[in-house]
């Protein structure tokens, strides 16, 4: 498994939509992204409770976190299009979390 905070994994997942990845490639990308999100979500959520520089208010943060959790639990769906969409959503969620995590820890 790659480093839990891995921007290259996000880039790779976002570029999967440009080609015709196999169902296995999509499943692997989704699994890796979900693992990254699980690691980042707790930390970013805790940080958001203390300081909200990236959310206008608590409701904005709570809504975003709820959406991310929903995407994590959704699965890839029944066909290639739904799998592409799901991997893209997971990549964007991971990207958002990583950006806010790194902004807070100063990476």
Backbone as ProteinMPNN parsed JSONL, in Angstrom:
{"seq_chain_A": "XXXXXXXXXXXXXXXXXXXXXXXXXXXXXXXXXXXXXXXXXXXXXXXXXXXXXXXXXXXXXXXXXXXXXXXXXXXXXXXXXXXXXXXXXXXXXXXXXXXXXXXXXXX", "coords_chain_A": {"N_chain_A": [[0.851, -1.188, 0.0], [0.421, 2.287, -0.645], [1.82, 5.372, 0.652], [-0.201, 6.845, 3.197], [-0.94, 9.507, 2.74], [-1.048, 10.555, -0.183], [-0.563, 12.178, -2.989], [-0.115, 11.396, -5.615], [-1.624, 9.075, -6.003], [-4.175, 10.167, -6.09], [-4.003, 11.767, -8.407], [-3.57, 9.726, -10.298], [-6.012, 8.309, -10.101], [-7.818, 10.272, -10.988], [-7.016, 10.474, -13.628], [-7.765, 8.04, -14.647], [-10.229, 8.142, -15.845], [-9.723, 9.072, -18.384], [-9.044, 7.008, -19.98], [-9.69, 3.537, -20.687], [-10.093, 1.924, -18.163], [-9.784, -1.235, -16.51], [-12.303, -3.137, -14.742], [-11.057, -4.142, -12.468], [-8.893, -2.367, -12.091], [-10.322, -0.025, -11.494], [-11.621, -0.826, -9.147], [-9.417, -1.273, -7.465], [-8.346, 1.32, -7.35], [-10.484, 2.654, -6.111], [-10.517, 1.338, -3.639], [-7.994, 2.042, -2.571], [-8.237, 4.857, -2.48], [-10.403, 5.093, -0.714], [-9.234, 4.114, 1.606], [-7.288, 6.111, 2.028], [-8.982, 8.305, 2.426], [-10.34, 7.522, 4.751], [-8.26, 7.668, 6.613], [-7.594, 10.392, 6.507], [-10.008, 11.755, 7.003], [-10.856, 11.688, 9.726], [-8.863, 13.197, 10.998], [-9.051, 15.712, 9.66], [-11.661, 16.379, 10.264], [-11.516, 16.667, 13.068], [-9.78, 18.858, 13.205], [-11.372, 20.779, 11.971], [-13.288, 21.238, 13.881], [-11.995, 22.784, 15.707], [-10.903, 24.958, 14.301], [-12.101, 26.787, 11.565], [-11.085, 27.419, 8.822], [-11.57, 26.647, 6.213], [-14.186, 26.124, 5.883], [-17.263, 27.791, 5.829], [-19.049, 27.684, 7.933], [-20.097, 25.606, 10.706], [-22.136, 23.949, 9.765], [-21.599, 23.791, 7.015], [-19.168, 22.363, 6.999], [-19.991, 19.985, 8.276], [-21.857, 19.049, 6.419], [-20.229, 18.609, 4.175], [-18.488, 16.626, 5.17], [-20.351, 14.606, 5.67], [-21.202, 14.037, 3.047], [-18.802, 13.037, 1.983], [-18.456, 10.732, 3.542], [-20.7, 9.318, 2.68], [-20.048, 8.858, -0.023], [-17.843, 7.179, 0.406], [-19.053, 4.869, 1.334], [-20.67, 3.996, -0.7], [-19.993, 2.221, -2.812], [-19.068, 0.748, -6.033], [-21.111, 0.54, -7.883], [-23.21, -0.716, -10.611], [-22.18, -0.783, -13.218], [-19.664, 0.129, -15.741], [-19.711, 2.951, -16.11], [-20.834, 3.986, -13.724], [-18.858, 3.123, -11.963], [-16.63, 4.59, -12.859], [-17.539, 7.194, -12.278], [-17.823, 7.021, -9.491], [-15.157, 6.526, -8.638], [-14.003, 8.914, -9.48], [-15.395, 10.757, -7.838], [-14.51, 9.895, -5.301], [-11.781, 10.447, -5.585], [-11.814, 13.248, -5.821], [-12.907, 13.909, -3.314], [-10.872, 12.936, -1.649], [-8.804, 14.556, -2.513], [-9.718, 17.082, -1.656], [-9.757, 16.695, 1.141], [-7.029, 16.137, 1.583], [-5.837, 18.541, 0.76], [-6.802, 20.324, 2.707], [-5.894, 19.132, 5.01], [-3.072, 19.21, 4.677], [-2.721, 21.961, 4.552], [-3.248, 22.685, 7.139], [-1.295, 21.327, 8.651], [0.997, 22.266, 7.596], [2.47, 21.235, 5.397]], "CA_chain_A": [[0.0, 0.0, 0.0], [1.16, 3.54, -0.724], [1.742, 6.277, 1.783], [-1.588, 7.249, 3.395], [-1.183, 10.842, 2.199], [-0.368, 10.311, -1.443], [-1.182, 12.951, -4.067], [0.005, 10.66, -6.88], [-2.788, 8.188, -6.093], [-5.308, 10.999, -6.502], [-3.795, 12.088, -9.827], [-3.792, 8.498, -11.072], [-7.451, 8.026, -10.125], [-8.474, 11.265, -11.836], [-6.67, 10.196, -15.024], [-8.376, 6.783, -15.091], [-11.368, 8.471, -16.696], [-9.283, 9.396, -19.74], [-8.851, 5.766, -20.73], [-10.67, 2.48, -20.446], [-9.534, 1.05, -17.137], [-10.518, -2.466, -16.236], [-13.02, -3.112, -13.461], [-10.086, -4.384, -11.396], [-8.178, -1.106, -11.858], [-11.239, 0.887, -10.816], [-11.83, -1.33, -7.785], [-8.186, -1.016, -6.71], [-8.268, 2.764, -7.11], [-11.506, 2.98, -5.113], [-10.072, 0.811, -2.344], [-6.886, 2.871, -2.096], [-8.765, 6.177, -2.142], [-11.221, 4.958, 0.486], [-8.288, 4.022, 2.717], [-6.725, 7.452, 2.24], [-10.043, 9.149, 2.984], [-10.576, 7.101, 6.134], [-7.176, 8.201, 7.435], [-7.626, 11.855, 6.529], [-11.298, 12.309, 7.426], [-10.872, 11.893, 11.173], [-7.973, 14.313, 11.335], [-9.598, 16.97, 9.144], [-12.876, 16.66, 11.039], [-11.081, 17.185, 14.37], [-9.24, 20.197, 12.971], [-12.484, 21.672, 11.635], [-14.007, 21.583, 15.107], [-11.215, 23.802, 16.406], [-10.701, 26.111, 13.427], [-12.833, 26.56, 10.319], [-10.627, 28.305, 7.749], [-11.97, 26.164, 4.898], [-15.643, 26.006, 5.861], [-17.873, 29.025, 6.309], [-19.635, 27.407, 9.234], [-20.137, 24.206, 11.124], [-23.058, 23.201, 8.897], [-20.887, 23.52, 5.76], [-18.22, 21.271, 7.255], [-20.74, 18.757, 8.556], [-22.425, 18.597, 5.148], [-19.144, 18.077, 3.335], [-18.051, 15.361, 5.763], [-21.417, 13.621, 5.438], [-21.113, 13.647, 1.637], [-17.608, 12.204, 1.811], [-18.766, 9.417, 4.125], [-21.668, 8.662, 1.786], [-19.281, 8.361, -1.174], [-17.009, 6.056, 0.852], [-19.878, 3.679, 1.574], [-21.573, 3.789, -1.829], [-19.62, 1.128, -3.709], [-18.804, 1.14, -7.418], [-22.306, 0.481, -8.72], [-23.444, -1.883, -11.46], [-21.562, -0.753, -14.542], [-18.421, 0.888, -15.863], [-19.918, 4.387, -15.934], [-20.987, 4.286, -12.3], [-17.552, 2.92, -11.334], [-15.825, 5.772, -13.206], [-18.048, 8.337, -11.519], [-17.508, 6.819, -8.081], [-13.715, 6.728, -8.437], [-13.772, 10.351, -9.62], [-15.883, 11.405, -6.616], [-13.584, 9.56, -4.219], [-10.538, 11.184, -5.819], [-12.061, 14.662, -5.476], [-13.04, 13.982, -1.856], [-9.537, 12.739, -1.097], [-8.059, 15.769, -2.864], [-10.193, 18.135, -0.763], [-9.261, 16.393, 2.483], [-5.575, 16.276, 1.596], [-5.521, 19.973, 0.685], [-7.073, 20.964, 3.991], [-4.989, 18.536, 5.998], [-1.717, 19.737, 4.497], [-2.743, 23.386, 4.887], [-3.243, 22.803, 8.596], [-0.055, 20.825, 9.257], [2.098, 23.003, 7.0], [3.303, 20.439, 4.477]], "C_chain_A": [[0.888, 1.24, 0.0], [1.028, 4.313, 0.575], [0.303, 6.752, 1.941], [-1.921, 8.635, 2.847], [-0.401, 10.921, 0.897], [-1.08, 11.022, -2.597], [-1.118, 12.22, -5.402], [-1.162, 9.691, -7.073], [-4.009, 8.963, -6.577], [-5.182, 11.339, -7.984], [-4.076, 10.879, -10.711], [-5.291, 8.2, -11.196], [-8.193, 9.01, -11.024], [-8.187, 11.017, -13.314], [-7.245, 8.876, -15.53], [-9.547, 7.043, -16.041], [-10.992, 8.782, -18.129], [-9.111, 8.15, -20.602], [-9.995, 4.799, -20.496], [-10.107, 1.51, -19.415], [-10.412, -0.18, -16.935], [-11.298, -2.306, -14.933], [-12.081, -3.326, -12.272], [-9.317, -3.109, -11.065], [-9.056, -0.112, -11.102], [-11.458, 0.463, -9.368], [-10.603, -1.066, -6.912], [-8.042, 0.468, -6.382], [-9.265, 3.174, -6.033], [-11.078, 2.519, -3.724], [-8.957, 1.67, -1.753], [-7.382, 4.245, -1.664], [-9.596, 6.13, -0.867], [-10.334, 4.843, 1.723], [-7.665, 5.364, 3.052], [-7.755, 8.351, 2.921], [-10.284, 8.798, 4.444], [-9.506, 7.66, 7.071], [-7.257, 9.72, 7.582], [-8.887, 12.424, 7.171], [-11.325, 12.609, 8.918], [-10.041, 13.112, 11.558], [-8.545, 15.656, 10.875], [-10.852, 17.357, 9.917], [-12.508, 17.244, 12.404], [-10.545, 18.607, 14.243], [-10.36, 21.196, 12.709], [-13.272, 22.083, 12.868], [-13.308, 22.7, 15.868], [-11.14, 25.094, 15.598], [-11.366, 25.831, 12.092], [-12.353, 27.474, 9.187], [-11.112, 27.883, 6.368], [-13.459, 25.912, 4.801], [-16.214, 27.29, 6.444], [-18.444, 28.822, 7.701], [-19.663, 25.928, 9.519], [-21.041, 23.377, 10.224], [-22.401, 22.87, 7.559], [-19.929, 22.347, 5.921], [-18.96, 19.96, 7.463], [-21.338, 18.191, 7.277], [-21.374, 17.991, 4.243], [-18.663, 16.723, 3.864], [-19.087, 14.261, 5.546], [-21.378, 13.124, 3.989], [-19.924, 12.738, 1.367], [-17.855, 10.806, 2.369], [-19.734, 8.639, 3.243], [-20.949, 8.087, 0.563], [-18.435, 7.152, -0.79], [-17.807, 4.756, 0.941], [-20.729, 3.271, 0.384], [-21.235, 2.576, -2.687], [-19.496, 1.625, -5.141], [-20.026, 1.099, -8.321], [-22.301, -0.723, -9.636], [-22.715, -1.881, -12.797], [-20.313, 0.097, -14.575], [-18.602, 2.388, -15.644], [-20.041, 4.745, -14.456], [-19.663, 4.106, -11.561], [-16.63, 4.102, -11.616], [-16.243, 6.97, -12.361], [-17.657, 8.211, -10.052], [-16.025, 7.047, -7.797], [-13.382, 8.216, -8.541], [-14.222, 11.1, -8.357], [-14.948, 11.14, -5.439], [-12.268, 10.326, -4.368], [-10.704, 12.654, -5.446], [-12.209, 14.843, -3.965], [-11.675, 13.867, -1.187], [-8.678, 13.983, -1.339], [-8.427, 16.915, -1.915], [-9.643, 17.924, 0.645], [-7.754, 16.603, 2.58], [-5.166, 17.745, 1.571], [-5.715, 20.65, 2.034], [-6.211, 20.392, 5.105], [-3.596, 19.145, 5.879], [-1.649, 21.231, 4.803], [-2.643, 23.581, 6.397], [-1.929, 22.347, 9.223], [1.181, 21.453, 8.63], [3.014, 22.207, 6.1], [3.552, 21.195, 3.221]], "O_chain_A": [[1.976, 1.237, 0.578], [0.248, 3.967, 1.462], [-0.361, 7.037, 0.944], [-3.078, 8.904, 2.522], [0.767, 11.309, 0.884], [-2.079, 10.525, -3.117], [-1.994, 12.414, -6.244], [-1.636, 9.512, -8.195], [-4.787, 8.458, -7.387], [-6.15, 11.211, -8.734], [-4.737, 10.992, -11.743], [-5.774, 7.877, -12.281], [-9.107, 8.614, -11.748], [-9.026, 11.316, -14.164], [-7.214, 8.619, -16.734], [-9.813, 6.242, -16.938], [-11.853, 8.761, -19.009], [-9.041, 8.245, -21.827], [-11.111, 5.19, -20.154], [-9.694, 0.402, -19.758], [-11.621, -0.15, -17.163], [-10.983, -1.438, -14.118], [-12.288, -2.757, -11.2], [-9.109, -2.799, -9.892], [-8.591, 0.562, -10.182], [-11.478, 1.303, -8.468], [-10.738, -0.681, -5.751], [-7.662, 0.829, -5.268], [-8.93, 3.953, -5.141], [-11.263, 3.241, -2.745], [-8.979, 1.987, -0.563], [-6.996, 4.743, -0.606], [-9.502, 7.029, -0.031], [-10.647, 5.411, 2.769], [-7.53, 5.717, 4.224], [-7.438, 9.067, 3.871], [-10.417, 9.689, 5.284], [-9.809, 8.074, 8.189], [-7.014, 10.26, 8.661], [-8.832, 13.47, 7.817], [-11.773, 13.68, 9.325], [-10.475, 13.95, 12.348], [-8.522, 16.629, 11.629], [-11.076, 18.536, 10.191], [-13.125, 18.213, 12.848], [-10.829, 19.459, 15.084], [-10.301, 22.334, 13.175], [-13.861, 23.163, 12.895], [-13.948, 23.469, 16.585], [-11.294, 26.187, 16.143], [-11.209, 24.741, 11.542], [-13.153, 28.236, 8.644], [-11.07, 28.687, 5.436], [-13.951, 25.525, 3.741], [-15.704, 27.812, 7.436], [-18.33, 29.701, 8.555], [-19.299, 25.105, 8.678], [-20.738, 22.216, 9.948], [-22.618, 21.785, 7.02], [-19.887, 21.448, 5.08], [-18.59, 18.938, 6.887], [-21.325, 16.977, 7.074], [-21.614, 16.961, 3.613], [-18.456, 15.788, 3.09], [-18.732, 13.116, 5.268], [-21.507, 11.925, 3.739], [-20.033, 11.777, 0.606], [-17.501, 9.81, 1.738], [-19.593, 7.426, 3.084], [-21.216, 6.954, 0.161], [-18.319, 6.204, -1.567], [-17.288, 3.678, 0.654], [-21.449, 2.275, 0.465], [-22.144, 1.96, -3.244], [-19.785, 2.787, -5.429], [-19.961, 1.595, -9.446], [-21.496, -1.64, -9.47], [-22.65, -2.924, -13.448], [-19.939, 0.712, -13.576], [-17.735, 3.031, -15.053], [-19.419, 5.701, -13.993], [-19.372, 4.856, -10.629], [-15.926, 4.568, -10.72], [-15.401, 7.67, -11.8], [-17.212, 9.181, -9.439], [-15.679, 7.697, -6.81], [-12.566, 8.722, -7.771], [-13.509, 11.976, -7.868], [-14.631, 12.049, -4.673], [-11.709, 10.799, -3.379], [-9.819, 13.237, -4.819], [-11.701, 15.811, -3.4], [-11.365, 14.62, -0.263], [-7.919, 14.403, -0.465], [-7.551, 17.63, -1.43], [-9.128, 18.854, 1.266], [-7.263, 17.181, 3.549], [-4.247, 18.145, 2.285], [-4.886, 21.458, 2.453], [-5.844, 21.104, 6.04], [-3.008, 19.551, 6.881], [-0.617, 21.716, 5.267], [-2.024, 24.535, 6.868], [-1.492, 22.918, 10.222], [2.298, 21.203, 9.082], [4.214, 22.474, 6.044], [4.231, 20.695, 2.324]]}, "name": "protein", "num_of_chains": 1, "seq": "XXXXXXXXXXXXXXXXXXXXXXXXXXXXXXXXXXXXXXXXXXXXXXXXXXXXXXXXXXXXXXXXXXXXXXXXXXXXXXXXXXXXXXXXXXXXXXXXXXXXXXXXXXX"}
